[in-house]
Amino acid sequence: MTRRKLVAGNWKMNGSLACLDELDGIAAAAAESPGVDVAVAVPFTLIAPAAQRVPALMIGAEDVHEADSGAHTGCVSAGMVREAGARFAIVGHSERRADQGETSHDAWAKAAAARRHGLTVIACCGETEAERNADRAERVVQAQIEKSVPDHADGSWFTLAYEPRWAIGTGRTPTLEDIQSIHAIARAKLRMLVGDAADGIRILYGGSVTGDNAAGILSCPDVDGALVGGASLTAAKFVPIIRAAAAL
């Protein structure tokens, strides 16, 4: 099955109204690359102005709460971000697992909430450096997938992202062989969970993706795109990744 490449940016806790100028160049590159899906997750405060500024670009939320409403001070629901203009949400990001103590079950609940409100989902998994050094990367990733993938997930609304936590923002990446190996294992696990629908689910790689290494990473057979952090903050760094995907 041929899966369209997806290049998704994650601005994390960065950005301001002035930074939305960068989306113009990103949207232009997306328009010039019709064979690639391009998305950018921005902080909650920027969802509405970003969606209004570049309506053709897929704008998303970096997180959502699992509940639709309630006494959850400081949290934002899937319905709220959808109303603001978000079209997708990231759940289970490694930084939220590390900083907020989130679990794979939390990711599962948030993915289900996003789905209820018509959002597509990028669910993250990945091992720590200690887990990799202990030869536990495969088992950790498989366990996270098993606990975070909602029932009846399919490629029309669900995407998985493998992001080794030790590679995020460090400039370090696994070898291409290691990336492909984990992606193949992830797809096999998805197939155990959702059957043939796994062949339509995109699996992204995340972790220090740049314009220099994107072509090699995206050429791996089971890598269907990239989840990009720091390099997505500017068009100058993000557009080369989009073009690398379009060239494949």
PyMOL commands that set and color helices and strands:
alter all, ss='L'
color gray80, all
select helices_A, chain A and resi 17-31+44-53+78-84+94-99+104-116+129-133+137-148+165-167+176-200+214-218+230-232+235-246
alter helices_A, ss='H'
color red, helices_A
select strands_A, chain A and resi 5-10+36-42+58-61+88-91+120-125+158-162+202-206+225-228
alter strands_A, ss='S'
color yellow, strands_A
deselect
rebuild
show_as cartoon
